[in-house]
Amino acid sequence: MSASIPDDRSVDVLELFDDPVVGGLVQQVLSMRTGERMPSERDLAMQFAVSRPTLRDRLGRLESMGLVERRGGAGTFVKGLSPKTFTEILTVGMLASGMTLSSLQIVRVALERQAAREAARAANPVKIAYMAAAVQRMERTEDPEELYAADVAFHRAMFDASESPSLIFFADVLSGVISRSVKERGDRIRRLTHDTGVIRELHRGLYEAIYSADIELADRRVMEHFAWLDQVSVSTS
């Protein structure tokens, strides 16, 4: 899944940044197409009434955020926004603050609950069908890696079915951080294969709740899913 910043015209981009030059540059980047060349440093410096060194510093900030790419002798170009960029930023932020992967669990649960509710509310039959396909993959296989892949596909399909760009974006960012941990992947596979019958039942129950557009039931099914994961985690630790 790809994602972009939601197009909320009621939000003034400049109000979101303490530095008006950074805010102005971001606003300009968002108005341009991926790969498009930005105005020259001279023109941008005149536009924002700052010195060339100050402008270069602000462009450097945008480059570190993955918004632009400066090519020597060619200029500054707009880059496409992607969850991968923010995954890297979040990873560095976690390391700097001493956070652990387990501390992200509460965020993970909140995102999953809201995605399930929105998917049930949207009730898009085409997108929900991808959830059904993932459940069928789970029910056909006994291979741990395939079961893990089907589980990932199920949850990605659920977020897609939520039809919420913000939920999809943040889920991609968070899953990008978590999937980088080999230990987390191994732990998840062990949990999934601890009782394949239960995990299949939990996912089918969640799918059926969303398919039937039962918002409250979908919410309960997500909580049952995480309650089971917590129980398995304790029993296998």
Salt bridges, closest charged atoms under 4 A:
ASP7 OD1 - ARG9 NE 2.77
ASP19 OD2 - ARG58 NE 2.61
ASP19 OD2 - ARG61 NH1 3.79
GLU41 OE1 - ARG52 NE 3.78
GLU41 OE1 - ARG56 NE 2.82
ASP43 OD1 - ARG42 NH1 3.77
ASP57 OD2 - ARG58 NH1 2.68
ASP57 OD2 - ARG61 NE 3.51
GLU63 OE1 - ARG70 NE 3.09
GLU69 OE1 - ARG71 NH2 3.60
GLU88 OE2 - LYS84 NZ 2.77
GLU112 OE1 - HIS155 ND1 2.90
GLU118 OE2 - ARG121 NH1 2.87
GLU139 OE2 - ARG204 NE 2.75
GLU142 OE2 - ARG200 NH2 3.25
GLU145 OE1 - ARG185 NH2 2.41
GLU146 OE2 - ARG137 NE 3.03
ASP151 OD1 - HIS155 NE2 3.36
ASP151 OD2 - ARG188 NH2 2.38
ASP151 OD1 - HIS203 NE2 2.60
GLU163 OE2 - LYS127 NZ 3.84
ASP172 OD1 - ARG156 NH1 3.70
GLU184 OE2 - ARG108 NH1 3.31
ASP187 OD2 - LYS183 NZ 2.73
ASP187 OD1 - ARG190 NH2 2.32
GLU208 OE2 - ARG204 NH1 3.74
GLU216 OE2 - ARG117 NH2 2.96
ASP219 OD1 - ARG113 NH2 2.86
ASP219 OD2 - ARG117 NH1 3.66
GLU224 OE2 - ARG221 NH1 3.17
